[in-house]
Amino acid sequence: MTDPYMPLEKEIQYTRKALEIIDKYIITKSNLILRDLDLLTSKKSKMRCTNYVHDP
């Protein structure tokens, strides 16, 4: 990994666009999201986080 806020980020804004997408929604059918649930919910005050777990 590298610093997402390199000088080129001012022009290309990839980090900002990625954060906007994450803020809007994360859709997955994978249970792996449960691994990161603590990180997602810790940011809940700044972004919407809804978790649905289907266990057949």
C-alpha positions in Angstrom: 0.0 0.0 0.0 1.0 3.6 -0.5 -0.2 7.0 0.7 -3.5 7.6 -1.1 -3.0 11.4 -0.9 0.0 11.8 -3.2 0.3 15.1 -5.1 -1.3 13.5 -8.2 -4.4 12.9 -6.2 -5.2 16.7 -6.5 -5.8 16.1 -10.2 -7.2 12.5 -10.5 -9.2 12.4 -7.3 -9.3 8.6 -7.2 -9.2 8.4 -3.5 -12.1 10.8 -3.1 -14.1 8.9 -5.7 -13.4 5.6 -4.0 -14.5 7.1 -0.6 -17.7 8.4 -2.2 -18.6 5.0 -3.5 -17.8 3.3 -0.2 -19.9 6.0 1.5 -22.8 5.3 -0.8 -22.9 1.6 -0.6 -21.1 -1.7 -0.2 -22.9 -4.6 -1.7 -21.6 -8.1 -1.1 -22.8 -11.7 -0.6 -19.6 -12.7 1.0 -19.4 -13.4 4.7 -15.9 -11.9 4.7 -17.5 -8.5 5.3 -18.0 -9.7 8.9 -14.2 -9.6 9.3 -14.3 -5.8 8.8 -17.5 -5.1 10.6 -15.7 -3.4 13.5 -14.1 -1.0 11.0 -17.3 -0.3 9.2 -19.4 0.3 12.3 -16.6 2.5 13.9 -17.2 4.9 11.0 -21.0 4.7 11.3 -21.3 8.3 12.6 -19.7 9.5 9.4 -21.2 7.1 6.9 -24.2 4.9 6.6 -23.6 1.2 7.4 -26.3 -1.4 7.1 -25.5 -5.1 7.6 -27.6 -7.9 6.4 -26.5 -11.5 7.1 -28.3 -14.3 5.5 -27.4 -17.7 7.0 -29.4 -20.5 5.3 
